[in-house]
Amino acid sequence: MSIYTDILQQYWGYTSFRPLQEEIIKSVADEGRDTLGLLPTGGGKSIIFQVPALSKEGTCIVVTPLIALMKDQVENLRRRNIKAVAVYSGLTFHEIQAAFDSCTFGGTKFLYLSPERLSTELFLERLKTLKVSMLAIDEAHCISQWGYDFRPSYLKIADVRKLLPGVPVLALTATATPKVADDIQEKLLFKEKNLFKKSFARSNLIYIVRKVEDKESYLMRIVNAQPGTGVVYVRNRKKTRETAEFLKSKGISADYFHAGLTQAYKDYRQQQWKDGKTRIICSTNAFGMGIDKPDVRFVTHLDVPDSLEAYFQEAGRGGRDEKKAYAVLLYNDGDISNLRRNLTMSFPPKEYIKQVYNMLGNYYQIPIGAAKGRTFEFKLAHFVEQYNLNILQCMSALKILQRNGYIETTEEVFVNSRIMFVISREDLYKYQVANRQTDAFIKLLLRSYTGLFSNYVEIDEEQIAKNAQCSIDTIVEMLKKMSQQKIISYIPQKRTPFIIYTEERLDEKSIIIAPETYDLLREHYTERVNSVIKYCINDQTCRSRQLTSYFGEESNTDCGECDVCRSKRERYARAEEFDEIFDYIFNFIKQAPRPLQEIKTSSPFDNEHTSEVIRKMEDDGIIEHNQDGIYSVVDKKDN
């Protein structure tokens, strides 16, 4: 066995790697080559950087934007007796210093960083003291402006690379088109292109698309026809609860999940589902990151995602045990209208974006020229209420400001309470002698938690109260009192996202919205939305082939199982031509309204096929004609 297989077996208990895992590991570890691994959901990406890092001296820096997943991976490593720490917005200065110290002096193997920390003076200064073995970039598509989740702070990785000559980069992502894959390697300063790509085809995952008005009834058909565990994805938090309640009213074991729940609720509901005690989880896209439940038999989308990248990743959580599973997407005309309307909401007028920036500065009472590098807790609901803003447009404005490098936003994260003793053991003993009433409480803390004198340690006030046989309020008051007396540092639990000013506050007139962060992206977003719409309405091309083709993987073999392959309807156009005809008609009419005969005469495609695609586009509300027979693209932004 290789050293990597030995490590895999020692820490994870597996005797062999999944396809491509070991090849990627050898590329970055044995050959020292910058490497991009493109493995669809469930490909075991974390092991690919964790195993080689354990074979080398020094610390592996892992950059990831998902704080919840970051914390989960750190805990999983620690359970395997592997030293790991995480640094992200919301931690205290002392916590961050302690994390860096553990890497410099304590032999910590993994330092997880949120991307906005890369440009801080503290990190750049402490980086000089670290022996870095490897730089691992998770969710690497975030570095590409053409990716569906671009984060400008990822661009700082290139600056960090320059400070780490000779340290190889391992970039990993589950979803990237060829254009995005090339952009990732360019932005990460790869010395040469080096891509390992697992096939996007999932032979055991059967894709079904249905146009239905009564989605709840159809959902029940799925649930009753397909035994086993399932996930139902919806667009907003309210709908997660409503869908779960609907299923429970029909006698189905179900629960809901979204980012607004406390961590305790998330952990409980997630575990109930993983253990099979809850059959179906109804969720926003917050559910699934890092979840590797193998026996999910169906994933149903009641709302249409705005990108095929997001759909493929979420649908791919079904059938990880390689047994048959179903990915069902339900849509109707309203979904198509919403996708079009979201285009307007996602790209509000530039003046509006500048106004939001100005309001944000006023909200925090930041003077012009100040606040660079500062982090603020951000309560979106309070902000939009104070300035009477549309929440979706406001969120879009903040994302565009982020793309332009003025601010950085972090996900909403629940942080447990933490404590650390800030006096020595000797001084603590003197305090206990002088304060007999707290002696028993301090002994309880010391029995319950370790490392309290060297690091902040997460605590559970409810559990402490149970052990002490008193109320939670009593425990909290005691912790606050000891904190005021400078015996401990106590940081109560909280749940909040953050805003980081990456540049000093500018006056509104100085804000520049670059074309590549607005105009070009708007065009790219339109293409992504059109790809989703085409996937919904194209009932001529195998679903699996449509998806793999989108990610640059061409195949002449149909899956034979999806709704299209099973369909016996007469095909109105060759499968290979559908997308080309759709794009031609849409772009031709978008330039200017046209009569039917002009469209058909100018089309380079078969006349009958062109007519069938026109009828299909009209039936699905993509184009329309007036009483004079002039066709135009449907404008649904006011619907």
C-alpha positions in Angstrom: 0.0 0.0 0.0 1.1 3.6 -0.6 1.6 6.1 2.3 -1.7 7.7 1.2 -3.6 4.5 1.5 -2.0 3.9 4.9 -3.2 7.3 6.1 -6.7 6.8 4.6 -7.0 3.5 6.5 -5.5 4.8 9.7 -7.8 7.9 10.1 -10.8 7.1 8.0 -10.9 3.3 8.0 -11.1 2.9 4.2 -8.8 0.5 2.4 -9.0 2.2 -1.1 -9.7 5.5 -2.7 -12.6 6.5 -4.9 -11.9 7.1 -8.6 -9.5 10.0 -9.3 -8.8 10.7 -5.6 -5.4 9.1 -5.5 -4.4 10.4 -8.9 -5.1 14.0 -7.7 -3.3 13.4 -4.4 -0.2 12.2 -6.2 -0.3 15.1 -8.7 -0.2 17.7 -5.9 1.8 15.8 -3.3 4.3 13.6 -5.2 4.8 15.9 -8.3 4.2 19.2 -6.5 1.9 20.4 -9.4 -0.8 22.9 -9.0 -3.9 20.8 -9.5 -7.6 21.4 -10.1 -10.0 18.6 -9.2 -13.5 18.7 -10.6 -15.6 16.1 -8.8 -19.4 16.2 -8.8 -21.2 16.2 -5.5 -20.4 13.1 -3.4 -16.9 12.7 -4.9 -15.1 12.9 -1.5 -13.3 16.2 -2.0 -12.2 16.9 1.6 -10.2 13.7 1.8 -8.2 14.7 -1.3 -6.5 17.5 0.5 -6.6 16.1 4.0 -4.7 12.9 3.2 -1.7 14.5 1.5 -1.5 17.2 4.1 -1.1 14.5 6.8 1.8 13.0 4.8 3.8 16.3 4.9 5.4 18.5 7.6 3.7 21.8 8.3 0.2 23.2 8.1 -2.3 22.9 5.2 -4.2 26.2 4.7 -7.7 25.5 3.6 -9.8 28.4 2.1 -13.5 27.9 2.1 -16.5 30.4 2.2 -18.8 28.0 4.1 -18.4 28.7 7.8 -20.8 26.0 8.9 -19.0 23.4 6.7 -15.6 24.7 7.9 -16.6 24.2 11.6 -18.0 20.8 10.8 -14.8 19.6 9.1 -12.6 20.9 11.9 -14.7 19.0 14.4 -14.6 15.8 12.3 -10.8 16.1 12.1 -10.5 16.6 15.9 -12.6 13.5 16.5 -9.9 11.6 14.6 -7.2 13.2 16.8 -6.0 15.4 14.0 -5.2 19.0 15.0 -7.3 21.6 13.1 -8.5 25.2 13.7 -10.7 27.6 11.9 -10.5 31.4 11.5 -13.4 33.4 10.3 -15.3 36.7 10.9 -17.0 36.8 14.3 -14.1 35.4 16.3 -12.3 37.6 18.9 -8.7 38.8 18.4 -7.6 36.4 21.1 -9.3 33.5 19.5 -7.6 34.3 16.2 -4.2 34.7 17.8 -4.6 31.4 19.6 -5.5 29.6 16.4 -2.4 31.0 14.6 -0.2 30.1 17.7 -1.5 26.6 17.5 -0.2 26.4 13.9 3.1 28.0 14.6 3.9 26.2 17.9 1.4 23.5 18.4 1.7 21.3 15.3 -1.7 22.0 14.0 -2.1 20.3 10.6 -5.1 22.3 9.2 -5.8 26.0 9.3 -9.3 26.7 7.8 -9.7 30.3 6.7 -12.7 32.2 5.3 -11.6 34.1 2.2 -12.1 37.6 3.7 -9.4 36.8 6.3 -6.7 36.4 3.6 -6.1 40.2 3.2 -6.0 41.1 6.9 -2.7 42.4 8.3 -2.9 39.9 11.2 -3.0 36.9 8.8 -0.3 38.2 6.5 2.0 38.9 9.4 1.4 35.5 11.0 1.8 33.8 7.6 5.5 34.6 7.9 5.8 32.3 10.9 4.0 29.3 9.4 5.5 26.3 7.6 2.8 25.8 4.9 2.7 22.4 3.3 -0.1 23.0 0.8 -2.8 25.6 -0.1 -6.2 23.9 -0.6 -9.0 25.9 -2.2 -12.5 24.5 -1.6 -15.4 25.7 -3.6 -12.9 26.9 -6.1 -15.5 28.2 -8.6 -15.9 31.1 -6.2 -12.8 32.7 -7.7 -14.3 33.0 -11.2 -16.6 35.8 -12.1 -18.3 33.4 -14.5 -19.1 31.0 -11.7 -22.5 31.0 -10.1 -21.1 32.0 -6.7 -18.3 34.5 -7.4 -16.6 36.0 -4.3 -14.1 38.8 -4.9 -12.2 37.9 -1.7 -11.1 34.7 -3.4 -9.0 36.8 -5.7 -6.7 37.6 -2.7 -5.5 34.0 -3.0 -3.2 35.0 -5.8 -1.5 37.5 -3.5 -1.1 34.8 -0.8 0.5 32.5 -3.4 3.2 35.0 -4.1 4.2 34.8 -0.4 4.4 31.0 -0.6 6.9 30.2 -3.4 7.1 26.5 -4.0 3.9 25.6 -2.1 1.5 23.7 -4.4 -2.2 24.6 -4.8 -5.0 22.1 -4.8 -8.3 23.6 -6.0 -11.5 21.6 -5.7 -15.1 22.2 -6.9 -18.1 20.1 -7.7 -19.5 22.3 -10.5 -17.6 24.2 -13.2 -18.1 24.7 -16.9 -15.0 24.6 -19.1 -14.9 28.4 -19.1 -15.0 28.5 -15.3 -12.4 25.7 -15.0 -10.0 27.6 -17.2 -10.7 30.8 -15.3 -10.0 29.1 -11.9 -6.6 27.9 -13.1 -5.7 31.4 -14.4 -6.8 33.3 -11.3 -4.9 30.9 -9.1 -1.7 31.4 -11.1 -1.3 27.8 -12.1 2.1 27.3 -13.7 0.4 25.0 -16.2 -3.1 23.7 -16.7 -3.7 20.6 -14.8 -7.3 19.4 -14.6 -8.6 16.1 -13.2 -12.2 15.8 -14.1 -14.6 13.1 -13.1 -17.5 12.4 -15.4 -20.7 14.3 -14.6 -22.8 11.4 -15.8 -24.6 9.6 -12.9 -25.9 6.3 -14.4 -28.0 5.5 -11.3 -29.6 8.9 -11.0 -32.7 9.3 -13.1 -33.7 12.8 -14.1 -37.4 13.7 -14.4 -38.9 17.0 -15.4 -42.6 17.6 -15.2 -44.7 20.7 -16.0 -47.5 20.7 -13.4 -49.7 23.3 -11.8 -50.6 21.3 -8.6 -47.1 20.6 -7.4 -48.2 19.4 -3.9 -50.3 16.6 -5.5 -47.5 15.6 -7.7 -45.1 15.6 -4.8 -47.4 13.1 -3.0 -47.3 10.9 -6.1 -43.5 10.8 -5.9 -43.5 10.2 -2.1 -46.0 7.4 -2.4 -44.4 5.8 -5.5 -40.8 5.9 -4.2 -40.0 4.4 -0.8 -37.1 5.6 1.2 -35.5 8.9 2.2 -35.9 12.1 0.3 -35.1 15.8 0.1 -37.5 18.5 -1.2 -35.9 21.8 -2.2 -37.9 25.0 -2.2 -36.8 28.7 -2.7 -37.6 30.3 0.7 -37.7 29.6 4.4 -41.5 30.0 4.8 -42.1 27.4 2.1 -39.9 24.8 3.9 -42.2 24.9 6.9 -45.4 24.9 4.8 -44.2 21.9 2.7 -43.2 19.9 5.7 -46.5 20.6 7.4 -48.3 19.5 4.2 -46.5 16.2 4.1 -47.1 15.6 7.8 -50.8 16.3 7.3 -50.7 13.4 4.8 -49.1 11.1 7.4 -45.5 11.4 6.0 -42.6 11.9 8.5 -41.1 15.2 7.5 -39.3 18.3 8.9 -37.9 21.5 7.5 -34.4 23.1 7.4 -33.0 26.5 6.6 -30.2 28.9 7.5 -32.3 30.8 10.0 -32.6 27.9 12.5 -30.3 27.8 15.5 -27.4 25.4 15.3 -29.0 23.1 17.8 -32.1 22.8 15.7 -30.1 22.2 12.6 -28.0 19.5 14.1 -31.0 17.8 15.6 -33.1 17.8 12.4 -30.2 16.8 10.3 -29.3 13.9 12.6 -33.0 12.7 12.8 -33.0 12.6 9.0 -29.6 10.9 8.7 -30.7 8.3 11.2 -33.9 7.6 9.3 -36.2 8.9 12.0 -37.4 11.7 9.7 -38.1 10.4 6.2 -38.2 13.7 4.2 -36.4 17.0 4.8 -37.8 20.1 3.2 -35.2 22.7 2.7 -33.7 25.8 1.0 -30.3 25.4 -0.6 -28.8 25.7 2.9 -29.2 22.0 3.4 -26.8 19.5 2.0 -23.3 21.0 2.2 -21.1 18.3 3.7 -24.1 15.9 4.1 -23.1 12.5 2.8 -26.2 10.3 3.4 -25.8 7.5 0.9 -29.4 6.2 0.7 -31.3 9.2 -0.5 -33.8 7.8 -3.0 -35.3 11.0 -4.4 -34.5 14.7 -4.6 -37.4 16.9 -5.7 -37.3 20.6 -6.6 -40.6 22.3 -6.1 -39.0 25.6 -7.3 -36.7 26.0 -10.2 -33.1 27.0 -9.3 -31.6 29.9 -11.3 -28.6 27.9 -12.5 -27.9 24.4 -13.7 -24.8 24.4 -11.5 -27.0 24.7 -8.4 -29.5 22.2 -9.7 -26.9 19.6 -10.5 -25.2 19.9 -7.1 -28.5 19.6 -5.2 -29.9 16.8 -7.3 -26.6 15.0 -7.0 -27.3 14.4 -3.3 -29.5 11.5 -4.4 -28.2 8.0 -4.8 -24.7 8.3 -3.4 -24.8 4.5 -2.6 -24.8 3.9 -6.4 -28.3 2.5 -6.2 -31.2 3.9 -8.3 -32.5 7.3 -7.2 -34.7 10.0 -8.8 -34.1 13.7 -9.3 -37.4 15.4 -10.1 -37.9 19.0 -11.2 -41.4 20.4 -11.2 -42.1 23.6 -13.0 -44.9 25.7 -14.5 -45.3 29.0 -16.3 -45.1 30.9 -13.0 -41.6 29.5 -12.5 -40.4 30.7 -15.9 -41.9 34.2 -15.1 -40.1 34.2 -11.8 -36.8 33.4 -13.4 -37.2 36.3 -15.8 -38.3 38.6 -13.0 -35.3 37.6 -10.9 -33.1 39.0 -13.6 -34.4 42.5 -12.9 -34.2 41.9 -9.1 -30.6 40.6 -9.4 -29.3 43.6 -11.3 -31.0 46.7 -9.9 -30.1 50.1 -11.4 -26.6 51.3 -10.7 -27.8 54.4 -8.9 -29.8 52.2 -6.6 -26.7 50.1 -5.8 -24.7 53.3 -4.9 -27.6 54.5 -2.7 -27.5 51.1 -0.8 -23.8 51.6 -0.3 -24.4 55.1 1.1 -27.2 53.9 3.4 -24.9 51.1 4.7 -22.3 53.7 5.7 -24.9 55.8 7.4 -26.3 52.8 9.1 -23.0 52.1 10.8 -22.2 55.9 11.1 -19.0 55.5 9.3 -17.2 58.7 8.2 -15.9 59.0 4.6 -12.3 57.6 4.5 -12.8 55.2 7.5 -13.6 51.6 8.3 -11.2 49.7 6.0 -10.8 46.2 7.4 -13.5 46.6 10.0 -16.1 44.0 10.6 -19.8 44.7 11.5 -22.6 42.5 12.6 -25.3 42.8 9.9 -29.0 42.4 10.5 -30.4 42.5 7.0 -34.1 42.6 8.1 -33.5 45.6 10.3 -31.5 47.4 7.6 -34.1 47.0 4.9 -36.9 48.0 7.3 -35.0 51.2 8.4 -34.5 52.3 4.8 -37.7 50.9 3.3 -35.9 48.7 0.8 -36.9 45.6 -1.1 -35.0 42.8 0.6 -34.2 40.9 -2.7 -33.0 44.0 -4.5 -31.0 45.0 -1.5 -29.3 41.7 -1.3 -28.4 41.9 -5.0 -27.0 45.4 -4.5 -24.8 44.1 -1.7 -23.5 41.2 -3.9 -22.6 43.6 -6.7 -20.8 45.9 -4.2 -19.0 42.8 -3.1 -18.1 41.9 -6.6 -16.6 45.4 -7.0 -14.4 44.9 -3.9 -16.0 47.6 -1.7 -17.4 45.2 1.0 -17.4 41.5 1.9 -20.4 39.7 3.2 -20.4 36.4 5.1 -23.1 33.8 5.5 -25.4 33.8 8.6 -23.6 31.7 11.2 -24.5 30.5 14.6 -21.6 30.8 17.1 -21.8 28.9 20.4 -20.9 30.6 23.6 -17.2 30.5 24.5 -15.2 31.0 27.6 -11.5 31.2 28.5 -9.8 31.9 31.9 -7.8 35.1 31.6 -5.9 34.6 34.9 -3.4 32.0 35.9 -4.2 28.8 37.8 -2.5 30.2 40.9 -4.5 33.4 40.7 -7.7 31.4 40.1 -7.0 29.4 43.2 -6.7 32.6 45.3 -10.0 33.8 43.8 -11.7 30.5 44.7 -10.5 30.8 48.3 -11.7 34.4 48.6 -15.0 33.6 46.8 -16.4 30.4 48.3 -19.8 30.9 46.6 -18.3 30.4 43.2 -15.8 27.7 44.1 -18.2 24.8 43.2 -19.2 26.5 39.9 -15.5 26.9 38.8 -14.8 23.3 39.7 -17.8 22.3 37.6 -16.4 24.2 34.6 -12.9 22.7 35.0 -14.4 19.2 35.2 -16.6 19.7 32.1 -14.2 21.4 29.7 -10.4 21.1 29.0 -8.0 23.7 27.6 -9.8 26.7 29.3 -6.5 28.4 30.2 -5.0 28.4 26.7 -7.9 28.7 24.3 -11.5 29.8 24.0 -13.7 26.7 24.5 -17.3 26.3 23.3 -19.7 25.7 26.2 -23.4 24.8 26.5 -25.1 26.8 29.2 -28.1 24.5 29.2 -26.0 21.4 29.9 -24.0 23.3 32.7 -27.3 24.3 34.3 -28.5 20.6 34.3 -25.2 19.5 35.9 -25.4 22.3 38.5 -29.2 21.7 39.0 -30.1 25.3 38.5 -31.6 27.6 35.9 -29.8 28.7 32.7 -30.3 32.3 33.8 -28.4 31.6 37.0 -25.5 30.2 35.0 -25.5 33.1 32.5 -25.4 35.6 35.4 -22.5 33.8 37.0 -20.5 33.8 33.8 -21.2 37.5 33.2 -20.2 38.4 36.8 -16.9 36.4 36.4 -16.3 38.1 33.1 -16.8 41.6 34.6 -14.3 40.6 37.4 -11.7 39.7 34.7 -11.6 36.0 35.8 -12.9 34.7 32.5 -13.6 36.0 29.0 -17.2 35.1 28.2 -18.6 35.5 24.7 -22.4 34.6 24.6 -23.8 32.7 21.7 -25.2 34.6 18.8 -26.3 34.1 15.2 -25.6 36.8 12.7 -24.0 37.5 9.3 -21.2 40.1 9.0 -20.3 43.0 6.7 -16.6 43.6 6.2 -15.3 46.9 4.7 -12.5 45.8 2.4 -11.9 49.5 1.4 -12.4 52.7 3.3 -15.8 54.2 2.9 -16.1 56.4 -0.2 -18.6 59.1 -1.0 -21.5 57.9 -3.3 -20.1 59.7 -6.4 -16.8 57.8 -6.2 -18.4 54.4 -6.4 -17.7 52.8 -9.7 -19.6 49.7 -10.9 -17.3 48.0 -13.4 -18.8 46.7 -16.6 -17.4 43.2 -15.9 -19.2 43.1 -12.6 -22.6 44.3 -14.0 -23.1 44.4 -17.7 -21.1 41.3 -18.7 -22.4 39.4 -15.7 -26.0 40.4 -16.5 -25.5 38.9 -19.9 -23.9 35.8 -18.4 -26.8 35.5 -15.9 -29.3 35.7 -18.7 -27.5 32.9 -20.4 -27.6 30.8 -17.2 -31.3 31.4 -16.8 -31.9 30.5 -20.4 -30.0 27.3 -19.9 -32.4 26.4 -17.0 -35.4 27.3 -19.1 -34.2 25.2 -22.0 -33.6 22.3 -19.6 -37.1 22.5 -18.4 -38.8 22.7 -21.8 -36.5 20.6 -23.9 -38.3 17.3 -24.0 -36.2 16.0 -27.0 -32.7 15.6 -25.6 -31.8 13.1 -22.9 -31.7 14.9 -19.5 -28.4 13.4 -18.5 -26.9 14.5 -21.9 -28.3 18.0 -21.4 -26.6 18.4 -18.1 -23.3 16.8 -19.0 -23.2 18.9 -22.2 -23.6 22.0 -20.2 -20.5 21.1 -18.2 -18.5 20.5 -21.4 -18.8 16.7 -21.5 -20.2 15.5 -24.8 -21.8 12.1 -25.1 -23.7 10.3 -27.9 -25.3 7.8 -25.4 -28.7 8.5 -23.9 -29.3 7.4 -20.3 -32.4 5.5 -21.4 -34.1 6.2 -18.1 -35.1 9.9 -17.9 -38.5 11.2 -18.8 -37.2 12.2 -22.3 -35.7 8.8 -23.0 -38.9 7.1 -21.9 -41.1 9.3 -23.9 -42.7 7.8 -26.9 -43.8 11.1 -28.4 -42.8 11.9 -31.9 -39.8 14.1 -31.9 -40.3 17.5 -33.4 -36.6 18.1 -34.0 -33.4 16.3 -33.9 -32.2 16.3 -30.3 -28.8 17.8 -31.2 -30.5 20.8 -32.9 -32.9 21.9 -30.2 -30.6 24.2 -28.2 -29.2 25.7 -31.4 -32.7 26.4 -32.8 -33.9 27.8 -29.5 -30.9 30.1 -29.2 -31.2 31.3 -32.8 -34.9 32.1 -32.6 -34.6 33.8 -29.2 -31.6 36.0 -30.2 -33.2 36.8 -33.7 -36.5 38.0 -32.2 -34.7 39.8 -29.3 -33.0 42.0 -31.8 -36.3 43.1 -33.1 -39.9 41.7 -33.4 -40.3 39.6 -36.5 -43.2 38.1 -38.5 -43.4 34.3 -38.6 -42.4 34.0 -42.2 -39.2 36.1 -41.8 -38.2 33.9 -38.8 -38.7 30.7 -40.8 -37.1 32.0 -44.0 -34.0 33.3 -42.2 -33.5 30.2 -40.1 -30.6 28.0 -41.3 -32.4 25.0 -39.8 -35.0 22.6 -41.2 -38.2 24.6 -41.8 -40.4 22.0 -40.0 -38.1 21.8 -37.0 -38.0 25.6 -36.7 -41.8 25.7 -36.7 -42.0 23.1 -34.0 -39.5 24.9 -31.7 -41.4 28.2 -32.3 -44.6 26.5 -31.2 -42.9 25.0 -28.2 -41.4 28.4 -27.1 -44.8 30.0 -27.5 -46.6 27.3 -25.5 -44.1 27.8 -22.7 -44.4 31.6 -22.7 -40.9 32.4 -24.0 -42.2 34.3 -27.1 -45.6 35.6 -28.2 -47.2 37.2 -31.2 -49.6 40.1 -31.6 -52.7 40.3 -33.7 -50.6 41.2 -36.7 -48.6 38.0 -36.3 -45.4 39.8 -35.2 -43.4 37.7 -32.7 -41.4 39.1 -29.8 -39.7 37.9 -26.6 -42.1 38.0 -23.6 -41.2 40.7 -21.1 -42.5 39.5 -17.8 -40.6 41.8 -15.4 -43.8 43.6 -14.5 -45.9 40.5 -14.0 
